[in-house]
Amino acid sequence: MNVRRLIPAAALAGAVALGATALTACSGASAAGGNTDGKLAVTASFYPMQFLAERIGKEHVTVTTLTKPGVEPHDLEITPKQTGRLGESDVILYLKTLQPAVDKAVAQSGVKNVVDAGALTELEAHAASGHDDHDHAAEGGDHATEGEGHDHDHGGAGKDPHVWLDPAKYAQIAKGVGAALGKADPAHAADYEKNTATLVTELGSLDTEFKDGLRTTASKTFITTHAAFGYLAERYGLDQEGISGIDPESEPSPARMKDLQGVAAKDKVTTVFFETLAGDKTAKALAKDTGLKTDVLDPLEGITDKSQGADYFEVMRSNLKNLQKALGAK
């Protein structure tokens, strides 16, 4: 004889809810990365990637970064333990060629969802000198052969990786990151799309602030220890003069220092910029020789308690303010 057993409605509802919860968890980090909180496990190579992941992913992601605050990203080394943990990620966000150690670790990670930010926009080559008609060789030195990095060759790729310092290009990357998170975690794709749209709008407003704030200036040239601002300079009609090219810690040649003294006098430069993650010794040396002031122009490769702001937008607006002051914005 068959006996039919009735399941109480409350118990049935609980079972359905439990099943739904399990499916939701499997759609996120717990399926691929072993993240038991059900969130998408995202590993970012350094701060600009971390910022995008946190702003777009919000409560649906757990974000870790390979480059800790205060560490110069270009010099990052990855331990075998970090490489192993990288393989537990659901999504990896990085910028190929910026950090060779990260490139190697990512290649070894075996992670399916890997996003190269450089592939989401067009990267360009930028010289340390923004003056197209500035003939360094004619002024007494072939600086390109003196370890100055004037062709901005990064990891042999020949492209400038500092694309996040152009808000418009950073917005393009944000769109790609949002799409990648939605693909990795379809259950929350609508939220990622909404958060991406909000961030892109904010970046558009920041772009407008820079355009308006730097439209009319007494000078268009700025000198910086780290030639990281080629995209920013190109976007807003400025000329970047990097003291030592791509490496903020490298020592410039006497010829380059002499060259910059001439640029400062010719282009009415008032300020030599340095950054928070590298020393200011070179900037102060040039400023002393030329009678210029020094100030901070942050390439936003990391946020520390010394940064002039708590996040990307605050630091970028501090950069704008410092540029306006140095260039004599009207």
Backbone bond lengths (Angstrom), bond angles and torsions (degrees), N, CA, C in turn:
res aa  C-N    CA-C-N  psi(-1)  N-CA   C-N-CA  omega(-1)  CA-C   N-CA-C  phi
1 M - - - 1.463 - - 1.518 109.52 -
2 N 1.347 115.52 131.64 1.459 120.20 178.27 1.511 110.54 -84.00
3 V 1.325 113.40 133.92 1.463 119.35 178.66 1.524 109.15 -114.38
4 R 1.303 117.33 120.92 1.476 121.71 178.69 1.515 109.60 -89.23
5 R 1.321 114.14 125.31 1.459 119.50 178.62 1.534 109.11 -104.13
6 L 1.299 115.11 126.81 1.462 120.46 179.74 1.514 110.13 -87.45
7 I 1.323 116.19 130.58 1.473 121.63 178.04 1.517 108.58 -95.29
8 P 1.324 116.69 123.36 1.467 119.35 179.38 1.524 111.24 -52.77
9 A 1.334 116.87 144.26 1.472 121.96 -177.81 1.520 111.71 -59.30
10 A 1.334 117.53 -39.98 1.467 120.72 -178.40 1.520 111.12 -63.22
11 A 1.356 115.49 -40.65 1.460 118.92 -179.93 1.520 110.97 -66.89
12 L 1.358 116.37 -40.20 1.450 120.63 178.89 1.524 111.35 -62.64
13 A 1.326 115.27 -43.32 1.467 119.56 179.42 1.516 110.64 -62.41
14 G 1.339 116.07 -39.55 1.460 119.43 179.79 1.510 111.64 -64.55
15 A 1.361 115.90 -39.16 1.460 119.22 179.63 1.518 111.15 -65.20
16 V 1.332 116.66 -41.42 1.462 120.65 178.29 1.523 110.81 -62.46
17 A 1.335 116.23 -43.95 1.466 120.41 179.63 1.510 111.08 -62.44
18 L 1.359 115.75 -40.92 1.455 119.82 179.81 1.518 110.63 -63.39
19 G 1.342 116.05 -41.34 1.454 119.51 178.65 1.509 111.61 -63.88
20 A 1.330 117.55 -40.43 1.467 121.44 179.28 1.519 110.84 -63.91
21 T 1.343 114.94 -40.37 1.466 119.13 179.20 1.516 110.75 -62.60
22 A 1.338 116.12 -41.84 1.459 120.34 -179.98 1.520 110.80 -63.24
23 L 1.357 116.93 -41.34 1.450 119.94 178.82 1.511 111.47 -64.66
24 T 1.333 116.55 -40.97 1.463 120.17 178.79 1.508 110.69 -62.74
25 A 1.326 117.54 -43.23 1.459 120.60 -179.80 1.511 110.51 -62.78
26 C 1.338 117.37 -40.63 1.451 120.21 -178.10 1.519 111.82 -68.50
27 S 1.328 117.18 -23.17 1.461 119.41 179.07 1.512 111.25 -77.59
28 G 1.315 118.12 -11.69 1.450 121.51 -178.44 1.501 111.97 -111.00
29 A 1.362 115.76 -141.64 1.447 120.73 -169.43 1.507 113.66 -69.46
30 S 1.323 118.80 -26.57 1.451 119.67 -173.67 1.521 112.70 -66.20
31 A 1.344 116.32 -23.73 1.454 118.99 -177.32 1.524 111.85 -73.31
32 A 1.336 116.96 -46.16 1.456 120.23 -173.92 1.517 113.23 -104.11
33 G 1.312 117.27 -32.05 1.441 118.98 -172.13 1.503 115.27 -110.11
34 G 1.293 118.38 0.16 1.452 120.00 178.53 1.511 113.32 72.70
35 N 1.312 117.66 20.83 1.458 121.96 179.83 1.528 108.38 -83.55
36 T 1.320 116.61 111.22 1.459 120.90 -171.83 1.519 114.04 -77.75
37 D 1.346 118.70 -7.60 1.460 119.06 -179.66 1.526 112.52 -86.79
38 G 1.330 117.13 2.01 1.454 120.75 177.21 1.504 114.49 78.86
39 K 1.328 117.99 4.15 1.461 121.11 -179.99 1.525 110.76 -93.50
40 L 1.315 115.41 157.14 1.448 121.53 177.19 1.529 108.66 -71.57
41 A 1.320 116.76 125.69 1.472 121.30 -179.09 1.526 109.28 -88.31
42 V 1.330 116.37 108.58 1.461 122.03 -177.14 1.521 109.19 -111.55
43 T 1.325 116.98 129.51 1.454 122.08 174.02 1.515 108.50 -109.71
44 A 1.322 116.58 124.69 1.461 123.05 179.28 1.523 109.08 -107.61
45 S 1.311 116.83 140.33 1.461 119.94 -176.40 1.522 112.71 -71.43
46 F 1.334 116.99 -37.20 1.466 120.92 179.12 1.522 109.49 -160.24
47 Y 1.320 117.57 -179.66 1.464 121.44 -165.45 1.531 115.22 -53.45
48 P 1.332 121.47 -50.47 1.471 118.51 -177.68 1.529 113.92 -56.47
49 M 1.325 117.11 -31.96 1.462 120.15 175.90 1.531 110.74 -76.06
50 Q 1.309 116.26 -38.61 1.472 121.69 176.85 1.525 111.02 -59.98
51 F 1.327 116.10 -43.54 1.460 121.17 -178.64 1.529 110.87 -60.66
52 L 1.331 116.44 -45.35 1.465 119.66 179.42 1.522 111.22 -62.66
53 A 1.325 116.42 -44.29 1.463 119.86 -178.78 1.519 111.49 -61.84
54 E 1.330 116.63 -42.32 1.461 120.51 -178.10 1.519 111.76 -70.84
55 R 1.328 117.66 -40.65 1.461 120.40 -178.13 1.529 112.06 -72.51
56 I 1.317 116.61 -34.10 1.466 120.03 -178.40 1.527 111.50 -87.81
57 G 1.323 116.71 -39.49 1.455 120.71 -177.42 1.507 114.06 -80.71
58 K 1.329 116.96 -34.50 1.466 123.08 -179.14 1.527 112.18 46.15
59 E 1.333 117.69 -126.62 1.461 120.48 -171.31 1.539 113.46 -73.63
60 H 1.321 117.73 -6.84 1.461 120.20 -177.40 1.528 113.52 -91.55
61 V 1.329 117.35 -4.50 1.460 119.60 -175.81 1.526 111.85 -128.30
62 T 1.310 114.57 154.38 1.463 122.13 167.60 1.517 106.31 -114.81
63 V 1.334 116.59 118.02 1.464 120.87 -173.03 1.522 110.52 -109.55
64 T 1.310 116.07 128.98 1.460 121.95 171.40 1.524 107.83 -120.73
65 T 1.327 116.70 153.02 1.459 120.72 -179.29 1.519 110.12 -123.90
66 L 1.324 115.88 141.22 1.458 121.01 -179.90 1.521 112.26 -76.18
67 T 1.333 116.65 -27.10 1.464 121.40 -177.74 1.518 109.38 -103.75
68 K 1.293 117.12 108.74 1.452 121.67 -177.02 1.531 110.95 -73.56
69 P 1.336 117.75 155.35 1.466 121.45 179.08 1.532 111.43 -54.40
70 G 1.324 115.85 134.19 1.455 120.79 178.52 1.512 114.52 92.44
71 V 1.342 117.53 -9.81 1.459 121.70 179.19 1.526 109.23 -91.88
72 E 1.337 116.81 131.09 1.455 121.01 178.18 1.532 108.11 -70.72
73 P 1.323 119.02 115.45 1.468 121.63 -173.02 1.525 114.49 -56.84
74 H 1.330 117.26 -37.47 1.459 120.44 -176.27 1.531 111.92 -60.92
75 D 1.331 116.99 -27.87 1.463 121.52 -174.82 1.528 113.20 -99.64
76 L 1.334 117.32 8.89 1.457 120.74 -174.33 1.524 112.01 -62.56
77 E 1.326 115.51 135.83 1.456 122.31 172.30 1.535 108.04 -115.57
78 I 1.317 117.12 141.04 1.460 122.91 -178.12 1.529 109.74 -106.49
79 T 1.322 116.82 128.35 1.454 121.18 178.38 1.528 110.08 -82.37
80 P 1.332 117.71 157.41 1.471 119.91 176.05 1.528 112.33 -56.38
81 K 1.324 116.65 -34.77 1.457 120.43 178.44 1.527 110.92 -64.72
82 Q 1.334 116.50 -41.63 1.465 119.89 178.26 1.526 110.93 -65.39
83 T 1.330 115.55 -38.19 1.463 119.51 178.31 1.523 110.37 -62.66
84 G 1.334 116.27 -40.27 1.454 120.31 177.86 1.514 112.30 -63.44
85 R 1.330 116.12 -43.11 1.469 120.30 178.94 1.524 111.32 -67.24
86 L 1.324 115.94 -31.79 1.458 119.93 179.67 1.526 110.18 -59.47
87 G 1.321 116.07 -34.08 1.449 120.91 -179.62 1.513 114.13 -68.16
88 E 1.338 117.78 -12.84 1.457 122.34 178.71 1.531 112.37 -88.61
89 S 1.318 116.55 -2.11 1.465 121.01 -177.71 1.520 111.37 -73.03
90 D 1.323 116.07 149.96 1.462 121.63 169.48 1.526 110.34 -84.11
91 V 1.336 115.57 -37.08 1.460 121.48 -179.44 1.525 108.66 -139.09
92 I 1.328 116.65 137.74 1.466 121.85 173.21 1.522 108.51 -116.52
93 L 1.326 116.70 127.96 1.461 122.67 174.93 1.528 107.99 -112.26
94 Y 1.314 116.52 123.14 1.464 119.35 178.46 1.518 109.56 -150.86
95 L 1.339 116.30 175.73 1.451 121.38 179.07 1.526 107.12 -126.64
96 K 1.304 114.57 102.90 1.460 121.15 -173.70 1.524 112.07 -57.24
97 T 1.323 116.49 138.67 1.474 128.59 178.50 1.525 113.44 85.27
98 L 1.334 118.55 -17.66 1.464 119.56 179.26 1.519 110.75 -69.15
99 Q 1.337 116.36 -41.15 1.456 122.23 -176.76 1.539 108.93 -130.94
100 P 1.314 117.47 95.31 1.469 121.01 -176.65 1.532 113.95 -53.66
101 A 1.332 117.37 -36.49 1.461 120.11 179.81 1.521 110.87 -64.98
102 V 1.325 116.89 -36.71 1.462 121.09 177.92 1.528 110.08 -68.85
103 D 1.317 116.98 -42.20 1.464 120.50 178.76 1.527 110.49 -55.00
104 K 1.320 116.74 -44.82 1.464 122.04 -178.89 1.532 110.88 -65.15
105 A 1.337 115.73 -44.72 1.470 120.33 -179.07 1.527 111.34 -64.67
106 V 1.325 117.01 -40.75 1.465 121.12 179.17 1.523 110.18 -62.61
107 A 1.336 116.46 -41.35 1.463 120.59 -179.64 1.531 111.51 -63.27
108 Q 1.322 115.88 -28.68 1.461 120.76 -178.42 1.530 112.99 -92.13
109 S 1.318 117.53 -6.86 1.469 121.41 -170.65 1.513 114.16 -72.91
110 G 1.321 117.42 -32.86 1.456 120.83 -176.93 1.519 114.07 75.85
111 V 1.331 117.49 9.23 1.466 121.40 -179.53 1.530 110.08 -74.53
112 K 1.317 116.25 136.32 1.461 121.69 -176.53 1.529 112.00 -73.79
113 N 1.338 116.69 -45.77 1.467 120.58 -174.90 1.529 110.47 -94.53
114 V 1.311 116.27 89.63 1.462 122.60 179.70 1.522 108.72 -114.83
115 V 1.319 116.85 126.09 1.460 121.89 -176.82 1.519 109.86 -116.58
116 D 1.334 116.91 115.98 1.457 123.09 173.62 1.520 107.91 -92.82
117 A 1.330 116.49 111.41 1.469 120.79 -176.60 1.522 111.94 -59.35
118 G 1.331 116.19 -30.95 1.457 119.44 -179.41 1.518 113.27 -65.93
119 A 1.326 116.64 -21.10 1.463 120.90 179.06 1.525 112.24 -85.21
120 L 1.328 116.94 -5.08 1.463 121.38 -177.33 1.521 112.82 -96.43
121 T 1.321 116.34 -4.42 1.463 121.83 176.69 1.519 106.97 -149.52
122 E 1.313 117.31 179.85 1.462 120.17 -179.89 1.526 109.79 -96.33
123 L 1.325 116.79 117.91 1.450 121.58 175.92 1.520 109.60 -84.72
124 E 1.325 115.60 148.92 1.454 121.32 -176.48 1.526 110.26 -130.15
125 A 1.311 116.03 160.81 1.462 121.38 174.15 1.526 108.69 -91.78
126 H 1.322 116.31 132.63 1.466 121.28 178.17 1.520 109.80 -129.04
127 A 1.313 116.33 133.93 1.457 120.81 175.80 1.518 109.50 -80.94
128 A 1.331 116.39 158.33 1.461 120.51 176.50 1.519 110.39 -66.24
129 S 1.351 116.23 -26.56 1.455 120.48 175.73 1.516 109.20 -102.70
130 G 1.321 116.45 127.99 1.454 120.61 -178.79 1.513 113.64 -88.15
131 H 1.325 116.88 1.88 1.462 120.47 -179.14 1.523 109.20 -91.40
132 D 1.312 116.85 106.09 1.456 120.21 -178.65 1.520 112.15 -62.81
133 D 1.313 116.24 -30.10 1.458 119.76 -177.34 1.521 111.46 -98.65
134 H 1.336 116.71 14.50 1.447 120.25 -177.30 1.515 108.96 -89.41
135 D 1.331 118.65 102.95 1.459 123.41 -175.29 1.509 110.14 -87.34
136 H 1.344 116.95 93.55 1.453 120.74 -177.90 1.525 110.89 -66.04
137 A 1.337 117.56 -38.00 1.450 120.01 -176.56 1.520 110.75 -63.99
138 A 1.352 116.03 -36.86 1.451 119.81 -179.22 1.509 112.42 -69.78
139 E 1.317 116.79 -16.77 1.449 119.86 -177.46 1.515 112.71 -97.60
140 G 1.354 116.22 13.60 1.451 117.16 170.38 1.506 115.13 106.72
141 G 1.315 120.32 27.52 1.463 119.00 176.90 1.511 112.47 179.55
142 D 1.310 115.88 132.06 1.452 120.17 173.52 1.511 107.27 -87.19
143 H 1.339 116.26 85.87 1.459 121.02 -170.99 1.517 112.47 -66.58
144 A 1.317 117.20 -24.72 1.462 119.31 -178.11 1.515 111.85 -64.98
145 T 1.332 117.45 -19.83 1.454 120.49 179.88 1.512 112.03 -100.18
146 E 1.309 117.25 7.30 1.450 120.37 -175.68 1.514 112.60 -107.81
147 G 1.334 117.45 23.65 1.450 120.57 175.48 1.503 114.17 74.92
148 E 1.350 116.18 24.11 1.447 119.22 -174.39 1.523 113.46 -93.46
149 G 1.328 117.56 -12.64 1.464 119.23 177.50 1.509 113.71 70.09
150 H 1.337 117.79 33.92 1.463 119.49 -174.78 1.513 113.41 -68.24
151 D 1.338 117.80 -21.27 1.453 117.84 177.60 1.520 110.92 -91.09
152 H 1.295 115.89 4.15 1.463 123.50 176.07 1.529 110.81 53.21
153 D 1.311 115.84 39.34 1.462 119.63 179.10 1.514 109.59 -72.93
154 H 1.311 116.82 120.01 1.460 120.72 -175.92 1.513 108.79 -119.39
155 G 1.335 115.90 109.24 1.456 119.47 179.06 1.519 112.50 63.40
156 G 1.358 116.52 25.33 1.450 120.73 178.30 1.512 113.20 81.89
157 A 1.313 118.51 -3.93 1.463 120.70 -175.92 1.518 112.41 -81.61
158 G 1.316 118.42 -24.19 1.448 121.81 178.95 1.509 114.58 75.08
159 K 1.318 118.23 6.94 1.460 122.41 -179.09 1.524 110.40 -112.09
160 D 1.319 115.19 145.30 1.464 121.93 177.64 1.532 108.33 -78.75
161 P 1.334 118.49 120.63 1.464 119.71 -176.97 1.526 114.90 -85.62
162 H 1.336 119.04 -7.06 1.467 121.35 -170.69 1.530 112.55 -80.25
163 V 1.308 115.66 48.65 1.456 122.38 -170.61 1.524 112.87 -72.57
164 W 1.326 118.01 -22.95 1.462 121.23 -177.82 1.527 112.43 -67.71
165 L 1.337 118.13 -14.44 1.459 120.96 179.57 1.525 112.55 -81.20
166 D 1.311 116.72 -1.00 1.461 123.65 170.42 1.529 106.26 -106.57
167 P 1.329 119.13 106.64 1.468 120.56 -176.85 1.521 114.38 -55.49
168 A 1.325 116.77 -33.43 1.465 120.01 -178.85 1.529 110.95 -68.58
169 K 1.313 117.05 -42.79 1.459 120.28 177.92 1.530 111.20 -72.20
170 Y 1.303 116.03 -34.56 1.468 120.27 177.23 1.528 109.85 -63.05
171 A 1.324 116.68 -34.30 1.465 121.08 177.20 1.526 110.83 -65.75
172 Q 1.326 116.87 -37.24 1.464 120.13 176.63 1.527 110.38 -62.96
173 I 1.327 115.59 -41.57 1.458 120.11 178.52 1.529 110.22 -64.95
174 A 1.330 116.48 -40.90 1.465 120.88 179.10 1.525 111.01 -57.38
175 K 1.314 116.89 -41.81 1.463 120.29 179.24 1.527 110.97 -61.35
176 G 1.326 116.09 -42.40 1.454 119.89 179.15 1.519 112.83 -66.58
177 V 1.327 116.16 -38.30 1.462 120.96 178.18 1.529 109.95 -65.27
178 G 1.321 116.58 -43.67 1.452 120.55 178.52 1.523 112.01 -59.10
179 A 1.320 115.99 -42.85 1.463 120.53 178.88 1.527 110.95 -65.06
180 A 1.326 116.38 -38.62 1.466 121.02 -179.30 1.529 111.08 -66.94
181 L 1.319 117.12 -41.07 1.461 120.01 177.96 1.528 110.83 -65.54
182 G 1.325 115.83 -39.22 1.457 119.72 178.28 1.515 112.30 -64.40
183 K 1.315 116.73 -36.12 1.460 121.03 178.52 1.526 111.00 -69.53
184 A 1.340 115.92 -38.86 1.466 120.09 -179.44 1.524 112.29 -74.71
185 D 1.335 116.28 -26.01 1.466 121.50 -176.67 1.527 109.33 -137.56
186 P 1.334 117.44 73.43 1.472 121.43 -174.70 1.527 113.84 -57.69
187 A 1.318 117.71 -28.15 1.461 120.60 -177.55 1.525 112.10 -61.26
188 H 1.329 117.12 -26.00 1.461 120.88 -177.95 1.528 112.12 -118.56
189 A 1.328 116.51 19.43 1.467 121.15 -177.22 1.521 112.25 -57.37
190 A 1.324 117.55 -38.51 1.468 120.44 -178.82 1.527 110.95 -63.37
191 D 1.334 116.92 -39.46 1.465 120.44 178.81 1.526 110.38 -67.06
192 Y 1.333 116.89 -41.61 1.465 119.64 178.85 1.531 110.41 -62.13
193 E 1.317 115.55 -40.28 1.467 119.73 179.54 1.533 110.93 -64.25
194 K 1.322 116.00 -42.74 1.458 120.84 179.43 1.533 111.30 -64.98
195 N 1.322 116.79 -44.88 1.462 120.77 -179.73 1.521 111.82 -66.02
196 T 1.332 115.75 -35.74 1.465 119.85 176.98 1.514 110.86 -64.02
197 A 1.318 116.86 -44.65 1.467 120.83 -179.90 1.525 111.14 -60.24
198 T 1.329 116.67 -40.72 1.469 120.65 178.67 1.522 110.87 -63.77
199 L 1.331 116.30 -44.97 1.461 120.66 -179.28 1.525 111.37 -65.32
200 V 1.313 117.09 -41.75 1.470 121.06 179.08 1.531 110.32 -61.86
201 T 1.314 117.32 -38.86 1.468 120.82 177.31 1.526 110.71 -63.53
202 E 1.334 116.67 -42.47 1.466 121.00 178.32 1.524 111.21 -63.59
203 L 1.323 116.48 -39.99 1.467 120.02 178.74 1.529 110.41 -67.74
204 G 1.318 116.75 -34.33 1.457 119.89 175.52 1.519 111.81 -63.57
205 S 1.325 116.51 -39.32 1.465 120.88 177.33 1.528 110.91 -65.94
206 L 1.332 116.21 -40.04 1.468 120.17 177.61 1.522 110.91 -63.50
207 D 1.313 117.07 -41.34 1.461 122.09 176.94 1.530 110.12 -58.03
208 T 1.315 116.45 -43.64 1.473 120.69 178.58 1.526 111.27 -63.72
209 E 1.324 117.28 -40.45 1.467 121.21 177.75 1.522 111.27 -59.28
210 F 1.320 116.82 -43.05 1.467 120.46 179.07 1.521 110.92 -66.90
211 K 1.332 116.59 -43.78 1.471 119.75 179.97 1.517 111.10 -60.41
212 D 1.322 116.73 -46.96 1.461 120.71 -178.94 1.525 111.33 -69.62
213 G 1.337 116.30 -40.11 1.455 120.34 -175.52 1.511 114.43 -72.51
214 L 1.341 117.41 -22.97 1.469 120.84 -177.44 1.527 112.18 -115.54
215 R 1.318 116.10 12.98 1.461 119.97 -177.26 1.525 112.40 -64.43
216 T 1.335 116.07 -43.24 1.465 120.83 -178.39 1.522 109.34 -124.23
217 T 1.331 116.59 112.40 1.460 121.67 -178.75 1.527 110.00 -137.47
218 A 1.329 115.96 156.21 1.464 120.79 178.99 1.525 111.10 -70.48
219 S 1.316 116.75 -31.28 1.462 122.23 178.53 1.524 108.79 -134.73
220 K 1.325 116.06 154.65 1.467 121.26 177.52 1.532 111.27 -112.14
221 T 1.312 117.40 2.58 1.458 121.09 -174.50 1.519 111.72 -108.76
222 F 1.320 116.09 133.58 1.461 119.92 172.69 1.526 109.28 -129.97
223 I 1.316 115.77 144.29 1.464 123.05 -179.92 1.523 108.76 -107.68
224 T 1.333 116.48 131.66 1.456 120.88 -178.48 1.523 110.60 -139.68
225 T 1.333 116.22 148.12 1.461 119.99 179.90 1.521 111.60 -68.15
226 H 1.309 117.87 -27.35 1.460 123.40 -174.95 1.517 108.56 -117.67
227 A 1.323 116.81 114.30 1.466 120.47 -176.93 1.530 110.58 -77.83
228 A 1.324 115.08 62.47 1.461 121.37 -175.51 1.522 112.56 -104.51
229 F 1.319 117.64 0.44 1.464 119.91 -167.93 1.533 112.89 -111.48
230 G 1.323 116.33 28.35 1.460 119.83 -179.88 1.513 113.13 -63.77
231 Y 1.330 117.41 -41.81 1.468 120.52 178.87 1.526 110.81 -66.70
232 L 1.320 116.13 -43.12 1.467 120.27 179.39 1.525 110.13 -62.16
233 A 1.335 116.15 -45.20 1.462 120.27 -179.36 1.531 110.94 -62.01
234 E 1.323 116.49 -44.52 1.460 120.15 -179.07 1.524 111.42 -65.05
235 R 1.321 116.70 -41.26 1.460 121.15 -178.34 1.522 111.97 -62.13
236 Y 1.332 116.69 -37.73 1.468 119.82 -171.88 1.528 113.86 -113.91
237 G 1.329 116.52 20.61 1.451 121.52 171.85 1.516 114.77 69.32
238 L 1.333 117.62 34.61 1.460 122.01 -179.57 1.527 110.63 -110.79
239 D 1.321 115.85 168.37 1.456 122.37 175.80 1.521 109.27 -117.32
240 Q 1.329 116.19 119.08 1.460 121.54 176.80 1.527 109.78 -89.92
241 E 1.329 116.24 133.40 1.459 121.61 171.89 1.524 107.88 -120.50
242 G 1.333 117.06 103.71 1.450 121.22 179.78 1.515 111.38 -85.48
243 I 1.308 117.01 132.86 1.465 120.39 -179.00 1.523 110.58 -67.17
244 S 1.340 116.19 -46.71 1.470 119.67 -173.26 1.512 113.41 -127.27
245 G 1.287 118.63 19.97 1.451 119.74 178.06 1.512 112.50 75.06
246 I 1.315 115.29 -140.90 1.454 120.75 -170.12 1.520 113.69 -72.90
247 D 1.316 117.82 -30.96 1.463 121.86 -174.53 1.519 110.27 -92.52
248 P 1.333 118.89 111.99 1.463 121.10 -177.04 1.519 113.92 -68.06
249 E 1.344 117.47 -14.90 1.458 120.29 -177.78 1.526 113.39 -99.75
250 S 1.335 118.14 -8.15 1.455 120.07 -175.99 1.527 111.15 -74.30
251 E 1.326 114.88 152.34 1.458 120.52 -178.19 1.524 109.59 -89.08
252 P 1.321 118.23 127.37 1.470 120.13 178.26 1.521 110.63 -74.84
253 S 1.317 116.69 154.57 1.456 121.45 177.79 1.527 109.80 -75.66
254 P 1.342 117.62 156.50 1.476 120.22 175.14 1.527 112.03 -56.06
255 A 1.347 116.12 -34.96 1.461 119.51 179.88 1.526 111.25 -64.59
256 R 1.331 116.13 -40.32 1.457 119.62 179.73 1.528 110.70 -67.37
257 M 1.310 117.04 -40.13 1.472 120.61 178.12 1.531 109.93 -61.87
258 K 1.325 116.31 -41.76 1.466 120.00 178.51 1.520 110.68 -65.26
259 D 1.308 115.48 -40.64 1.453 121.62 177.80 1.523 110.83 -58.18
260 L 1.332 116.51 -45.97 1.463 121.49 -177.93 1.523 111.95 -68.17
261 Q 1.302 116.95 -31.43 1.460 119.40 175.35 1.531 109.96 -61.54
262 G 1.338 115.53 -39.85 1.463 119.56 177.90 1.518 111.93 -67.38
263 V 1.337 116.33 -40.56 1.466 120.93 178.14 1.524 110.55 -62.43
264 A 1.330 116.33 -42.98 1.464 120.98 -178.54 1.523 111.35 -61.09
265 A 1.316 116.48 -41.88 1.462 120.38 -179.52 1.531 110.98 -70.50
266 K 1.324 116.41 -42.73 1.462 121.34 -176.18 1.523 112.15 -68.72
267 D 1.345 117.08 -39.59 1.458 121.02 -172.65 1.525 113.72 -102.82
268 K 1.299 116.70 12.88 1.468 121.64 176.12 1.532 112.40 57.92
269 V 1.319 114.68 43.68 1.463 120.33 178.90 1.524 109.40 -74.83
270 T 1.312 117.49 136.23 1.469 121.02 -178.92 1.516 113.16 -109.56
271 T 1.358 117.02 -19.16 1.461 120.08 -167.26 1.520 111.44 -140.42
272 V 1.326 115.26 142.16 1.461 121.78 171.11 1.528 107.13 -108.87
273 F 1.322 116.15 123.34 1.461 120.36 -176.30 1.528 111.87 -94.21
274 F 1.332 115.50 142.13 1.453 121.77 170.64 1.515 107.72 -127.00
275 E 1.336 117.49 176.68 1.461 120.40 -176.29 1.515 111.74 -121.16
276 T 1.321 115.71 166.56 1.465 120.43 -173.56 1.523 113.29 -76.13
277 L 1.341 118.80 -29.64 1.454 121.10 -176.72 1.524 113.38 -89.30
278 A 1.323 118.07 -1.59 1.466 121.89 178.68 1.522 108.86 -131.22
279 G 1.316 115.65 159.71 1.461 120.17 -177.93 1.515 112.96 -68.36
280 D 1.331 115.67 161.68 1.467 121.35 -178.80 1.521 112.59 -105.85
281 K 1.339 117.26 12.98 1.461 120.53 -175.39 1.523 112.08 -60.28
282 T 1.333 117.54 -46.44 1.460 121.12 -178.19 1.517 111.25 -65.77
283 A 1.331 116.46 -42.33 1.463 120.19 179.33 1.523 110.51 -62.04
284 K 1.322 117.26 -42.84 1.464 120.81 -179.62 1.521 111.46 -67.03
285 A 1.346 116.69 -34.99 1.463 120.08 178.95 1.520 110.68 -64.48
286 L 1.341 116.61 -45.80 1.462 119.92 178.91 1.523 110.73 -67.06
287 A 1.323 116.57 -41.24 1.461 120.17 179.92 1.516 110.98 -61.67
288 K 1.324 116.96 -39.56 1.462 120.62 179.61 1.525 111.12 -64.93
289 D 1.333 116.58 -40.74 1.468 120.81 -178.52 1.523 112.61 -71.40
290 T 1.323 116.79 -24.63 1.472 120.36 -175.13 1.525 113.50 -111.27
291 G 1.327 117.14 -4.94 1.458 120.30 -178.23 1.517 113.31 73.33
292 L 1.335 116.76 25.48 1.461 121.03 -179.16 1.523 111.17 -95.55
293 K 1.326 115.23 166.88 1.458 122.06 174.99 1.525 109.40 -92.27
294 T 1.320 116.58 168.10 1.466 121.06 174.41 1.527 109.29 -121.71
295 D 1.317 115.00 152.08 1.463 120.87 177.24 1.525 108.54 -157.66
296 V 1.327 116.84 175.81 1.463 121.90 -176.57 1.528 111.07 -99.63
297 L 1.325 115.39 132.78 1.454 122.79 168.06 1.523 105.05 -128.48
298 D 1.310 116.65 109.34 1.453 122.68 -167.83 1.526 111.14 -92.38
299 P 1.341 118.72 120.90 1.463 120.68 177.69 1.523 113.45 -76.07
300 L 1.320 116.73 0.60 1.465 122.39 172.71 1.529 113.38 58.09
301 E 1.312 115.02 40.24 1.462 119.04 176.11 1.520 111.02 -87.36
302 G 1.320 116.62 -8.43 1.455 121.68 177.79 1.515 109.54 -172.11
303 I 1.331 116.58 154.78 1.462 122.32 178.49 1.531 108.39 -112.72
304 T 1.325 116.47 128.29 1.461 121.67 175.43 1.526 108.57 -131.60
305 D 1.328 116.62 -179.41 1.462 119.46 178.33 1.524 112.05 -70.19
306 K 1.336 116.61 -8.65 1.464 120.48 176.39 1.528 112.55 -92.73
307 S 1.310 116.64 -8.84 1.464 120.36 -179.03 1.519 110.75 -67.17
308 Q 1.327 116.06 149.39 1.464 121.22 179.12 1.527 109.78 -87.80
309 G 1.322 115.73 56.39 1.448 121.85 -179.12 1.514 109.82 151.34
310 A 1.328 115.32 160.83 1.462 120.55 -175.07 1.523 113.42 -96.29
311 D 1.344 118.08 -12.83 1.461 120.16 179.32 1.521 110.11 -152.93
312 Y 1.310 116.32 -176.81 1.463 122.29 -176.20 1.528 112.07 -52.94
313 F 1.316 116.61 -50.68 1.462 119.56 -175.24 1.527 112.23 -64.97
314 E 1.314 117.34 -42.28 1.470 119.95 -179.28 1.519 111.54 -65.01
315 V 1.325 117.11 -41.96 1.465 120.04 -179.79 1.525 110.66 -69.81
316 M 1.314 118.01 -39.35 1.464 119.94 178.23 1.521 111.10 -63.40
317 R 1.312 117.08 -37.68 1.464 119.09 178.20 1.531 111.09 -70.64
318 S 1.324 117.38 -31.49 1.461 120.06 173.36 1.525 110.01 -66.53
319 N 1.332 116.56 -40.02 1.462 120.28 175.73 1.522 111.18 -59.80
320 L 1.323 116.15 -43.24 1.467 120.48 178.49 1.520 111.00 -60.67
321 K 1.310 116.11 -46.77 1.465 120.94 179.72 1.522 111.19 -59.72
322 N 1.331 116.90 -43.24 1.458 120.79 -179.08 1.526 112.05 -68.59
323 L 1.331 116.19 -36.57 1.467 119.96 176.29 1.527 111.18 -67.45
324 Q 1.312 116.30 -42.44 1.468 119.41 179.04 1.537 110.51 -59.58
325 K 1.298 116.58 -43.24 1.464 121.06 179.71 1.518 111.29 -64.56
326 A 1.344 116.93 -44.96 1.458 121.37 -176.50 1.522 112.18 -70.72
327 L 1.334 116.87 -35.51 1.462 120.71 -175.53 1.528 112.91 -91.71
328 G 1.321 117.24 -2.72 1.465 119.83 179.59 1.515 112.63 69.49
329 A 1.325 115.71 50.48 1.462 120.09 179.97 1.524 110.45 -65.10
330 K 1.323 115.17 142.81 1.462 120.80 -177.79 1.520 110.94 -115.27
